[in-house]
Amino acid sequence: MKYTFTRNVITRALVLALPVLASLPALSYAQDEQRDNAQDKLERIEVTAQKRTQSIVDVPASISAFDGKRLEELGLSELDMISNLTPGLVIQEQSPNNPGFVIRGITSDSGSSQISPRVSIYYNGVDVSRSRGSYFELFDIERVEVVKGPQATLFGTAAAVGAISVITRKPDDFDNAELALGAGNLSQRRADGFINLAGDDLKGRLAFSYRERDGYIDNIAPEQDDMNGIERTGARLSLRYTPSDAVTADFIYSYEKNDDTGTAFKNGIYAPTGGDTSPYSFVEMTGSPYSEDALGAPKLGLDRTIDDFNLTVDWRLNESTTFTSVTGYREFDSLEIFDADGTQAWFLEFAEDAQGEQWSQELRFSHTLDNAFILWGANYFSEEGSQRVPFSTEESIYFNCLGALGTGLPCINEDGSVNLLTPVLTGGALNEIAYQGSYTNMGDNRSWSAFFDVTYDISDELTVSGGLRYIDESRESGFAAVMPNSQLLTLLGQPTQPLLPTVSAGGAVLSDSGDDSALLPRFNVLYALNNDTNWFATASKGQRSFVVDVSSTLNEQGEVVADSSEIPAETIWNYETGIKGNWADAVNYSASIFYQDYSDFQVTLQDEAGNFYTDNAGDATNWGVETEFTAYLSNQLELFGHVAYLDAQIDDDANNGQLAGNRFRLQPEWTSSLGLMNDMMVSDGLMLRSSLVATYRSEIFFEPANAPIAGIPIKEDAVTLLNGSVGLYDEQAGWSLVLKGSNLLDKEYLVDAGNTGGSFGNPTFIAGPSRLVYLEFRQRFEW
């Protein structure tokens, strides 16, 4: 087969080769200079996962950390990008409204207000884990920490399998500002920056971010946008007040607005007009003709707003004791209109109208003694939320696409036209029968907890630590449904029923509640094998809160009543050991092996109405190995990467039902990354910095069933992606001009499959982003 090397291919090859070519001169630097530079960088890796500042090598747990500079250098502006470089972490973004967080095989992605998350997302020390409000832009960030394994003692019950902690930059001690502007393919427009003003006692910082681009999946439907386009605005005001050397108060207000064009759910059975069923080609997603009235907005897309308030006060009572108060309030309001069947048919048109507010208060004391660190305190957390799911369809299209009319006519003809059968079935009496209904789940969840954690240095080499959190939870769940009976079935003289198998409560709220409590311990050992290497071992217990699952049903008298069940709390014991340290003063590394044992493993399933619910899948176990490293090969050349293996599945036991032996969803067996970053001085003060990062993910399943739908596999084979950047930096003048790109080889891959359409026998597929390249100019100002 003859291959022509086009200009595009040659340009792509040169861009990918730049980091390697630029690195060659750096290899000639002296070994002592390498060691000095590497040691400086190693010592700067500090984290606060244990509620105090520590070197990452002294934390007896598996933890990955990225500072703000590294995020900026690699162009990591979204949470899902971080997962590509973090062992044991997978973040899936269908949209900001529907993310999935996976740590060591365990997924936390349900938007139901009745279900608790498994993964804690902490934002400036406050739990913001409810999924519809937990995904946010990364701008003006100080640090991101990813802690694996249960962290209930330090982070609360939502950290059943781990925690992601994001810390934003606080005001500097001097006046400065920064502005960045960028543009790229798909009409990308980007801007971010900050202004920082410093007074004696009061300092302030105002940061912002704006990103916009067109969708990478064309939509040929009239009056609809191309799919997977974004428009995201973020702003953050940070105030620091220091009335004395002993007191520091930080107030932070964060605002985020998303106006995305919606997710491309491509039907795997029916093609758009003139197209095919490939997830990577154009779609014809029309939505509902009555979208504004039935679903809440005139066309497909996402409208989400987040407001977040945080007040943290640190008061050093004396040389050894500090009191800390952390107060947080967060609210989100999101409306996402989506075409769940992913076709031109008025078939499965849904929306999700989710609202929530969270309030938390933590009070803690920390004591730093000669050979011990003691932490104790209490926390109160409450959240109220609702998730309303409106539904719109045309009745004859709905029944025909499900194959329930027996006409022998397809849902969509080969020429792309949709069979509207109402005029035929009603003898011309009606042209269409528009149907709309909705169901809503609600949750009012409250908890208080007390915790105690102590670290004790037995000797210069041996440190032990242990902690315990007592938690008391109350949960009240509600459910409401307005689901009319089918007009078409009545006209045809058949038994009438709602289109979706949900018992209508006429708008009345059905509810139930429950209470639970638990003790969650952790134990850690850290031993210094030598000056450069630490060994650690840990055992910890995590818990995902119990679920009060409420829907509607009919009692023996035919009355609508609550159909409620309590799914017991999912518990996990994590056992882990590993080493971390540095080698030859040039390589920072960590490696660990872990085993996790689950009881009452909770899985999120979807019923025939498209409603998500929680079920008990029985027992589950997983084990794995995680390694990561950073090697400073010279003063200018850095190599970094990770390799992780995970064997995670529901136990193959008959007691665990139909999911027995299945692998966890969204979890590859193997993940790895390899990155190269090089700095080369091209003139006095002017530096050429280039990077290249390759990431790998093995096969994954998108649904717990691990099975095809309508004969179509609901999985993705192994995926390798390349990201990179090359740019000029002038540190003295404070400017940079950088070309950044993701998915440089324009690899086609899936983000998700199955989805709501899969519950109706019409699986849909979501394509990952195509190649994105943009040029960014950044200027720093000081005065």
C-alpha positions in Angstrom: 0.0 0.0 0.0 1.5 3.3 -1.1 1.6 6.0 1.6 2.1 9.7 0.8 3.8 11.8 3.4 1.6 14.9 3.5 2.7 18.2 5.0 0.4 17.5 8.0 2.1 14.2 8.7 5.6 15.8 8.4 4.6 18.7 10.7 3.1 16.2 13.2 6.3 14.2 13.2 8.5 17.3 13.8 6.3 18.4 16.7 6.6 15.0 18.4 10.3 14.8 17.8 11.1 18.2 19.3 11.3 17.1 22.9 13.7 14.3 22.0 15.9 16.5 19.7 16.0 19.3 22.3 17.0 17.0 25.0 20.3 15.9 23.4 22.5 18.8 24.5 21.2 18.6 28.1 22.7 15.1 28.5 26.2 16.6 28.6 25.8 18.4 31.9 27.9 17.4 34.8 26.7 14.8 37.3 27.1 17.0 40.3 24.9 19.7 38.8 22.3 17.0 38.1 22.3 15.9 41.7 22.0 19.4 43.1 19.1 20.3 40.9 17.3 17.0 41.4 17.7 17.2 45.2 16.2 20.7 45.2 13.2 19.5 43.2 12.7 16.4 45.4 12.6 18.4 48.6 9.9 20.6 47.2 7.3 17.9 46.8 5.2 18.6 49.9 1.6 17.6 50.6 -1.0 18.2 53.3 -2.9 14.9 53.0 -2.5 14.3 56.8 -3.6 17.8 57.7 -0.1 19.1 58.1 2.7 19.9 55.6 5.0 16.9 55.0 7.4 15.7 52.4 5.6 13.2 50.2 8.1 10.5 51.0 7.1 10.8 54.7 3.4 10.0 54.2 2.7 6.3 54.9 0.2 6.0 52.0 0.1 5.9 48.3 -0.2 9.5 47.2 0.4 11.4 43.9 0.8 15.2 43.8 0.9 17.9 41.2 1.8 21.5 41.9 0.3 24.4 40.0 3.4 25.0 37.9 3.4 21.4 36.7 -0.3 21.6 35.8 0.4 24.7 33.8 3.5 23.3 32.0 1.6 20.2 30.9 -1.6 22.0 30.0 -3.7 20.1 32.6 -6.7 22.3 32.9 -9.3 19.6 33.6 -9.5 16.9 36.3 -9.7 14.1 33.8 -6.3 15.0 32.4 -4.7 14.3 35.8 -5.9 10.7 35.8 -3.8 10.0 32.7 -0.6 10.5 34.9 -1.8 9.1 38.2 -1.6 5.3 39.0 -4.9 3.9 40.3 -7.0 6.9 39.1 -9.4 7.1 36.2 -11.6 10.1 35.7 -14.3 9.9 33.0 -16.0 13.1 31.8 -19.2 12.6 29.7 -19.8 16.3 30.6 -19.1 18.4 33.7 -22.5 17.4 34.9 -21.8 13.7 34.7 -18.2 12.8 35.7 -17.0 9.4 36.9 -14.2 9.2 39.5 -12.5 5.8 39.8 -9.9 4.9 42.3 -8.4 1.4 42.2 -11.3 0.1 40.2 -14.2 1.5 42.3 -16.4 4.0 40.5 -18.2 7.0 42.0 -20.5 8.5 39.4 -24.1 8.4 40.4 -26.1 11.6 40.2 -28.9 10.3 42.4 -29.5 12.4 45.5 -30.2 9.2 47.4 -26.7 7.7 46.8 -23.5 8.7 48.5 -20.2 9.0 46.6 -17.2 6.6 47.2 -14.5 9.1 46.3 -14.0 12.3 48.2 -13.4 15.4 46.1 -12.0 18.0 48.5 -11.9 21.7 47.4 -9.8 23.8 49.8 -10.4 21.4 52.6 -14.2 20.9 52.1 -16.0 17.8 50.8 -17.8 18.7 47.5 -18.2 15.1 46.4 -21.8 15.1 45.0 -21.1 14.3 41.4 -23.2 17.0 39.7 -21.2 19.7 41.5 -17.8 18.0 41.9 -16.3 18.6 38.5 -14.6 22.0 38.0 -11.9 23.8 36.0 -8.3 23.8 37.2 -7.0 27.3 37.2 -4.7 29.2 39.5 -4.1 26.0 41.4 -1.5 25.5 44.2 -1.6 21.8 44.3 -3.7 18.6 43.5 -3.2 15.6 45.8 -4.6 12.1 45.0 -4.6 9.7 48.0 -5.4 6.1 47.4 -7.0 3.7 49.9 -9.7 4.5 52.5 -9.1 7.8 54.1 -12.1 8.1 56.5 -10.1 9.2 59.5 -8.8 12.3 57.7 -11.3 12.9 54.9 -14.6 11.4 56.0 -16.8 8.6 54.8 -17.0 9.7 51.2 -13.3 8.7 50.9 -14.2 5.1 51.0 -11.5 4.2 48.4 -9.6 7.5 48.3 -9.7 11.2 48.0 -8.8 13.9 45.5 -7.8 17.2 47.2 -7.6 20.4 45.2 -6.0 23.4 46.9 -6.2 26.8 45.1 -3.5 29.5 45.3 -3.8 31.9 48.2 -2.8 35.6 47.9 0.9 36.4 47.5 2.8 38.8 49.8 3.5 41.1 46.9 1.6 42.9 44.1 1.5 40.9 40.8 -0.7 39.8 38.0 -0.8 37.4 35.1 -2.7 37.2 31.9 -2.8 34.4 29.3 -4.6 34.3 25.9 -4.9 31.4 23.6 -6.5 30.2 20.4 -6.5 26.9 18.5 -8.4 24.5 16.2 -12.2 24.0 16.6 -12.4 27.7 17.2 -10.8 27.4 20.6 -10.6 30.6 22.6 -9.0 30.6 26.0 -8.1 33.2 28.6 -7.0 33.0 32.2 -5.1 35.0 34.7 -5.2 36.8 38.1 -4.5 40.0 39.9 -2.9 39.9 43.4 -2.9 42.9 45.7 -1.0 42.7 49.0 -1.6 44.9 52.1 -0.1 44.7 55.5 -3.0 42.7 57.1 -5.2 42.0 54.2 -4.3 40.5 50.8 -6.5 39.7 47.9 -6.4 37.7 44.7 -8.9 37.6 41.9 -8.4 34.8 39.4 -10.5 33.8 36.3 -10.6 31.3 33.5 -12.6 31.1 30.2 -12.5 28.3 27.7 -14.7 27.9 24.6 -14.5 25.7 21.5 -16.8 24.1 18.9 -18.0 20.5 19.2 -15.8 17.8 17.7 -18.8 15.7 16.6 -20.9 17.4 13.8 -24.7 17.4 14.3 -26.6 17.7 11.0 -30.0 18.1 12.8 -31.5 21.6 12.2 -31.4 24.2 15.0 -28.9 22.1 17.1 -25.3 22.7 17.8 -22.4 20.4 17.1 -21.9 18.1 20.0 -19.3 18.1 22.7 -18.6 21.8 22.4 -17.8 23.8 25.5 -18.1 27.3 27.0 -16.8 27.4 30.6 -16.3 30.4 32.8 -14.7 30.4 36.2 -13.8 33.1 38.7 -12.4 33.0 42.2 -11.9 35.7 44.9 -9.4 34.9 47.6 -8.9 37.1 50.7 -6.3 36.5 53.4 -6.5 38.4 56.7 -3.6 38.1 59.2 -4.5 40.4 62.2 -1.5 38.9 64.0 1.3 36.4 63.6 -0.9 33.8 65.3 -4.1 34.1 63.2 -4.6 33.5 59.5 -8.1 33.7 58.0 -8.7 32.7 54.3 -12.0 33.5 52.7 -12.6 32.1 49.2 -15.5 32.5 46.8 -15.6 30.4 43.7 -18.0 30.7 40.8 -18.3 28.4 37.7 -20.6 28.5 34.8 -20.9 25.8 32.1 -22.8 26.4 28.8 -21.8 23.2 26.9 -23.5 22.1 23.7 -24.3 18.6 25.0 -22.9 15.1 24.7 -22.9 13.1 21.5 -24.7 9.8 22.3 -24.3 8.0 19.0 -26.8 5.1 18.4 -25.1 1.9 17.6 -28.0 0.4 15.6 -29.6 3.3 13.6 -27.5 5.7 11.5 -28.1 9.4 10.8 -29.4 10.4 7.4 -26.6 9.6 4.9 -24.3 8.4 7.6 -23.2 5.4 9.6 -23.2 4.1 13.2 -19.5 4.9 13.9 -19.3 6.8 17.2 -16.7 9.1 15.5 -18.8 10.3 12.5 -21.6 12.9 12.4 -24.8 12.5 14.3 -28.4 13.6 13.7 -29.6 14.3 17.2 -32.8 16.3 17.0 -34.1 16.2 20.6 -37.7 16.9 21.3 -39.8 19.3 19.2 -41.4 20.4 22.5 -38.0 20.6 24.3 -38.5 23.9 26.0 -41.9 23.1 27.5 -41.2 19.4 28.2 -37.5 19.4 29.2 -36.7 22.9 30.2 -34.6 24.3 27.4 -35.1 24.7 23.6 -32.2 22.5 22.5 -29.6 20.0 23.6 -26.9 21.1 26.0 -25.8 21.8 29.5 -26.4 24.9 31.7 -24.7 24.5 35.1 -23.8 27.0 37.8 -21.7 26.4 40.9 -21.2 28.8 43.8 -18.8 27.9 46.6 -17.9 29.7 49.8 -15.1 28.7 52.1 -13.7 30.2 55.3 -10.7 28.7 56.9 -9.2 30.1 60.1 -5.9 28.9 61.6 -5.1 30.1 65.1 -1.8 29.1 66.6 -2.7 29.0 70.3 0.9 28.3 71.4 4.1 26.9 69.9 2.7 23.4 69.8 -1.0 23.8 69.4 -3.1 25.1 66.5 -6.8 25.4 66.2 -8.4 25.2 62.8 -12.0 26.0 61.7 -13.1 25.1 58.2 -16.6 26.3 57.1 -17.9 25.5 53.6 -21.1 26.1 51.7 -21.6 25.0 48.1 -24.6 24.9 45.8 -25.1 23.8 42.2 -27.9 24.1 39.7 -27.7 22.2 36.5 -30.0 21.4 33.6 -28.7 19.0 30.9 -30.9 18.2 27.9 -29.8 15.0 26.1 -30.9 12.8 23.3 -30.6 9.4 24.9 -31.3 7.4 21.7 -28.8 9.5 19.7 -30.9 9.5 16.5 -33.2 11.7 14.5 -36.2 9.9 16.0 -38.3 11.6 18.6 -37.8 8.5 20.8 -35.9 8.9 24.1 -35.6 12.6 24.8 -34.5 13.2 28.4 -33.3 16.0 30.7 -31.7 16.0 34.1 -32.5 19.0 36.3 -30.3 18.6 39.3 -29.9 20.9 42.3 -28.1 20.6 45.5 -26.6 22.5 48.4 -24.0 21.3 50.9 -22.9 22.8 54.2 -20.1 21.7 56.4 -18.3 22.7 59.5 -15.1 21.2 60.9 -13.3 22.1 64.1 -9.9 20.5 64.8 -6.9 20.8 67.0 -3.4 19.8 66.1 -0.5 19.3 68.6 3.1 19.2 67.4 5.2 17.6 70.1 8.9 16.6 70.2 8.2 13.1 69.0 4.4 13.1 68.2 1.7 14.7 66.2 -1.9 14.6 67.5 -4.9 15.6 65.5 -8.5 15.6 66.9 -11.8 17.3 66.1 -15.3 17.0 64.9 -17.2 17.6 61.7 -20.8 18.3 60.7 -22.0 17.8 57.1 -25.4 18.2 55.5 -26.6 18.1 52.0 -30.0 18.5 50.3 -30.5 17.7 46.7 -32.9 16.6 44.0 -32.6 15.1 40.5 -35.6 15.5 38.3 -35.6 13.6 35.0 -38.2 14.8 32.5 -39.0 12.6 29.5 -40.5 13.4 26.1 -41.4 11.1 23.1 -44.0 10.5 20.4 -46.0 7.4 21.4 -46.0 5.6 18.0 -42.3 6.2 17.5 -41.6 5.0 21.0 -43.5 1.7 20.7 -42.2 1.1 17.1 -38.6 1.7 18.0 -39.0 -0.8 20.9 -40.5 -3.3 18.4 -43.7 -3.4 20.4 -46.2 -2.6 17.6 -45.6 -5.7 15.4 -45.8 -3.7 12.2 -42.5 -5.0 10.8 -41.5 -1.4 10.1 -38.1 -0.2 11.3 -37.7 2.6 13.7 -35.7 4.5 11.1 -35.7 3.7 7.4 -32.6 3.3 5.2 -33.1 6.8 3.8 -32.9 8.2 7.3 -36.7 9.0 7.6 -38.5 8.1 10.8 -41.7 6.1 10.8 -44.4 8.2 12.5 -47.3 5.7 12.7 -49.9 7.6 14.7 -51.9 8.7 11.7 -52.2 5.1 10.4 -52.9 3.6 13.8 -55.7 6.1 14.6 -57.2 6.1 11.1 -56.1 9.7 10.5 -57.8 11.0 13.7 -54.4 12.2 15.1 -51.2 13.2 13.5 -49.0 12.7 16.6 -49.4 11.8 20.2 -46.9 13.8 22.3 -46.0 12.3 25.6 -44.2 13.7 28.5 -43.6 12.7 32.1 -41.0 13.0 34.8 -39.6 11.3 37.9 -37.6 12.9 40.7 -35.4 11.5 43.4 -34.6 13.6 46.5 -32.1 13.3 49.4 -31.7 15.0 52.7 -28.5 13.6 54.3 -26.8 14.7 57.5 -23.9 13.4 59.4 -21.7 14.3 62.3 -18.4 12.7 63.2 -15.6 12.9 65.7 -12.0 11.9 64.8 -8.7 11.3 66.5 -5.3 10.6 64.9 -1.9 10.3 66.4 1.6 9.9 64.9 4.4 8.8 67.2 8.1 8.6 66.5 9.3 5.5 68.3 12.9 6.1 67.0 14.7 8.0 64.3 13.8 5.2 61.9 10.4 4.0 63.0 7.1 6.0 63.1 3.7 4.6 63.8 0.3 6.2 63.5 -3.3 5.3 64.1 -6.6 7.0 63.9 -10.3 6.5 64.4 -13.4 8.3 63.2 -16.9 7.7 64.6 -19.7 8.8 62.3 -23.4 9.0 62.8 -25.6 9.4 59.7 -29.2 10.1 59.0 -30.6 9.8 55.5 -34.1 10.7 54.2 -34.9 9.8 50.6 -37.8 11.0 48.6 -39.4 10.1 45.2 -42.0 11.7 43.0 -43.3 10.8 39.6 -45.8 12.2 37.1 -46.1 9.5 34.4 -49.4 9.6 32.5 -50.9 6.5 30.9 -50.4 5.9 27.2 -53.1 7.5 25.0 -52.2 5.3 22.0 -52.8 2.0 24.0 -56.2 3.3 25.1 -57.1 4.2 21.5 -56.0 0.7 20.4 -58.1 -0.9 23.1 -55.1 -2.4 24.9 -54.5 -2.3 28.6 -53.3 1.1 29.5 -50.1 1.9 31.3 -47.4 4.6 31.5 -44.7 4.5 28.7 -42.0 4.2 31.3 -42.5 1.5 33.9 -42.8 4.0 36.8 -45.9 4.2 38.9 -47.2 7.8 38.8 -47.7 9.4 42.2 -49.4 12.4 40.7 -46.6 14.7 42.0 -46.9 13.5 45.6 -43.5 12.9 47.4 -43.0 9.5 48.8 -40.3 9.1 51.4 -38.5 6.9 53.8 -35.5 7.4 56.2 -32.9 5.6 58.1 -30.0 6.0 60.5 -26.6 4.3 60.8 -23.3 4.7 62.7 -19.8 3.3 62.3 -16.3 3.2 63.6 -13.6 3.6 60.9 -10.0 3.0 61.9 -6.6 3.3 60.2 -3.1 2.0 61.2 0.2 2.9 59.6 3.9 2.2 60.0 6.7 4.1 58.4 10.3 2.8 58.6 13.4 4.5 57.2 15.4 1.8 55.6 18.2 4.3 55.0 18.5 8.1 54.4 16.9 7.8 51.0 14.2 5.1 51.3 11.2 4.7 53.4 9.1 1.6 53.8 5.4 1.8 54.8 2.5 -0.5 55.6 -1.1 0.4 56.3 -4.4 -1.1 57.1 -7.6 1.0 57.0 -11.3 0.6 56.8 -13.6 2.6 54.6 -17.3 2.7 54.3 -19.8 3.9 51.6 -22.9 5.1 53.3 -26.0 3.0 53.4 -28.7 3.9 50.8 -32.4 4.4 51.5 -33.7 3.6 48.0 -37.2 4.9 47.4 -39.4 4.7 44.3 -43.2 4.2 43.8 -45.4 1.1 43.7 -49.0 0.0 44.1 -50.2 -1.8 47.2 -52.9 -4.6 47.3 -55.6 -1.9 47.3 -54.2 -0.3 44.2 -52.9 2.8 46.1 -49.6 4.5 45.3 -47.2 3.9 48.1 -43.4 4.2 48.6 -41.4 1.2 47.4 -38.4 1.5 49.7 -35.4 -0.7 50.6 -32.3 -0.1 52.6 -29.1 -1.1 50.9 -26.5 -1.8 53.7 -23.4 0.2 53.9 -20.5 -1.0 51.7 -17.4 -1.7 53.8 -13.9 -2.1 52.6 -10.6 -3.1 54.3 -7.5 -2.0 52.5 -4.1 -3.6 53.2 -1.1 -2.1 51.6 2.7 -2.0 51.8 5.3 -0.1 49.7 8.4 1.9 49.5 9.2 5.4 48.4 12.2 7.6 48.3 15.0 8.7 45.9 17.9 7.0 44.2 21.3 8.6 43.5 19.8 12.0 44.4 18.2 12.1 40.9 15.2 9.7 40.9 12.1 10.1 43.0 10.0 6.9 43.1 7.3 5.0 44.9 5.9 1.5 44.6 3.2 -0.3 46.5 1.1 -3.4 46.5 -2.4 -3.5 47.9 -5.3 -5.9 48.6 -8.9 -4.7 49.2 -11.8 -6.7 50.6 -15.4 -5.5 50.1 -18.6 -6.5 51.8 -22.0 -5.5 50.5 -20.5 -4.1 47.4 -22.9 -1.5 45.9 -23.4 -1.3 42.1 -25.3 1.4 40.3 -27.7 -0.1 37.7 -30.4 1.4 35.4 -33.9 0.1 35.2 -36.2 0.0 32.2 -37.3 3.6 32.8 -33.8 4.8 32.7 -33.8 5.5 36.4 -30.5 4.8 38.2 -30.7 2.7 41.4 -28.4 1.0 43.8 -28.1 -2.8 44.3 -26.1 -5.0 46.5 -23.7 -7.1 44.4 -22.3 -9.1 47.4 -18.6 -9.4 48.1 -15.8 -8.2 45.9 -12.0 -8.2 46.1 -9.2 -6.5 44.2 -5.5 -6.3 44.4 -2.9 -4.4 42.5 0.5 -2.8 42.1 1.2 0.8 41.6 4.6 2.5 40.7 5.6 5.9 39.7 8.8 7.8 39.2 10.4 11.1 38.3 14.0 11.1 37.1 16.0 14.3 36.8 18.5 13.2 34.2 20.2 16.6 34.0 19.6 20.1 35.1 17.3 20.5 32.1 16.0 17.0 31.3 13.2 15.3 33.3 11.7 11.9 32.7 8.5 10.8 34.5 5.9 8.1 34.4 3.9 5.3 36.1 2.8 1.7 35.7 -0.2 0.2 37.5 -1.9 -3.2 37.4 -5.2 -3.9 39.0 -7.2 -7.2 39.2 -10.7 -6.0 40.3 -13.9 -8.0 40.1 -17.1 -9.1 41.9 -16.3 -12.4 43.6 -17.2 -15.4 41.4 -19.6 -16.7 43.9 -23.2 -17.9 43.2 -24.4 -15.7 46.1 -23.4 -12.6 44.2 -26.0 -13.1 41.5 -25.7 -12.4 37.8 -22.7 -10.0 38.2 -20.5 -12.7 39.9 -17.1 -12.9 38.3 -17.5 -9.6 36.4 -14.8 -6.9 36.3 -15.5 -3.5 37.7 -16.7 -1.0 35.2 -14.4 1.7 33.8 -11.4 0.0 35.2 -8.5 -1.2 33.0 -6.1 -3.9 34.2 -3.1 -1.9 33.1 -2.4 1.8 32.9 0.9 3.5 32.3 2.4 6.8 31.3 5.8 8.1 30.2 6.7 11.7 29.9 9.7 13.7 28.9 10.3 17.4 29.7 13.3 19.4 28.5 14.5 22.9 29.1 17.2 24.3 26.7 18.6 27.8 26.8 18.6 29.3 23.3 19.9 32.8 24.4 20.5 34.8 27.5 17.3 34.6 29.4 15.3 32.8 26.7 14.5 29.1 27.2 13.0 26.5 24.9 10.8 24.1 26.9 9.3 21.0 25.3 7.3 18.0 26.6 5.9 14.8 25.3 3.6 12.5 27.3 2.4 9.1 26.2 -0.4 7.4 28.2 -1.8 3.9 27.9 -5.0 2.2 29.1 -5.9 -1.4 28.6 -9.4 -2.8 27.7 -12.3 -1.6 29.9 -16.0 -2.4 30.3 -18.5 0.4 30.5 -21.3 -1.5 32.3 -21.2 -3.9 35.3 -22.8 -6.7 33.2 -19.6 -6.9 31.0 -22.0 -8.1 28.2 -23.0 -6.8 24.8 -26.3 -5.0 24.3 -28.2 -5.8 21.1 -25.2 -7.8 20.1 -22.8 -4.8 20.3 -19.9 -4.9 22.7 -20.1 -2.3 25.5 -16.3 -2.0 26.0 -13.2 -0.3 24.6 -10.0 -1.9 23.6 -6.6 -0.6 24.7 -5.9 3.1 24.0 -2.6 5.0 23.7 -2.6 8.8 23.6 0.1 11.4 23.0 0.1 14.9 24.4 2.8 17.5 24.1 3.9 21.1 24.1 6.8 23.3 22.9 7.3 26.9 23.7 9.6 29.8 24.5 9.9 31.2 28.0 11.6 34.4 29.2 11.7 34.2 33.0 13.2 37.7 33.3 10.7 39.4 31.2 7.9 37.2 32.5 6.4 36.0 29.2 5.9 32.7 27.4 4.6 31.6 24.0 3.6 27.9 24.0 2.0 25.5 21.6 0.1 22.8 23.5 -1.7 19.8 22.1 -3.6 16.7 23.3 -4.4 13.5 21.4 -1.7 14.5 18.9 -2.2 11.4 16.8 -5.9 12.1 16.6 -6.7 8.7 18.0 -10.3 7.5 18.0 -11.5 6.1 21.3 -14.6 5.9 23.5 -15.3 7.7 26.7 -18.5 5.7 27.5 -20.9 3.2 26.0 -24.3 1.7 26.8 -25.7 4.7 28.7 -29.5 5.3 29.1 -30.2 4.1 25.6 -28.8 0.8 26.5 -31.6 0.3 29.0 -34.0 0.4 26.0 -32.0 -1.9 23.8 -30.4 1.0 21.9 -26.8 1.3 23.2 -25.1 4.6 22.5 -21.5 5.5 22.3 -19.6 8.6 23.3 -16.4 9.5 21.4 -13.4 10.9 23.2 -12.0 14.3 22.1 -10.2 14.5 18.8 -6.8 16.3 18.4 -6.8 19.7 20.1 -4.0 22.1 19.6 -3.8 25.7 20.8 -1.2 28.5 21.0 -1.0 30.4 24.3 0.7 33.6 25.2 1.2 34.3 28.9 2.6 37.5 30.5 3.4 38.1 34.2 3.4 41.6 35.8 5.0 42.7 39.0 5.1 46.2 40.5 
